[in-house]
Amino acid sequence: MGTHLLTTQHLFIGNAANLLEGWRQAFPSARCISLEHARVSAPESEASLVWLRLSAEASVAEQIAAVRRCFVSNPLVVLSDIPSDMEALAVFALAARGYCNVHAGKEVLQNVASVVAQGGLWIGESIMQRLLAAPMPVALVTSTSNTWAAQLTERELEVAKAVARGGSNKEIAAQLGVTERTIKAHVGAIFEKLKLRDRLQLALFVKDS
């Protein structure tokens, strides 16, 4: 293990304040607190690298916001029980520095910590492969944000931005007060107008524009 990992104070946050065995093996001196504890009383000085295990009980944005109230500037790595590319985009849109599986092995966790501690981003193999394999359409690469946005209605633009934040059709429907079927229709219209294949491609384009 590198010297910088030995001196880094790792703090894991989740619904339960218990360290998984893999976390303990990777960082023997790591600590773990509950998300509730982090919300109310965890001082920023307690850790130099914060790891957040996502729960299904709240949105990604809500959980990261809860952690950021106490850990404003600490590098944050998000751990997911069921990683997905869309969730990864939502995580990075909220300024996390890394994203990986909750059950990643010792070496992977140490590699994540090493990259993040040196100021890098740990994106993960799956999303990196999709980024490399799915170039944006030429017509959109050369367009300005005003050009693509002008092709959408006001409501479609709202939906596109919500998709870029990682929202599901159900979540977006609840936010906008419409049916899930309506959101599905809006997403389909957006894909057609912008000549995009999937939500990941849409999210990447909105984020980069």
Disulfide bonds with the S-S distance in Angstrom:
none
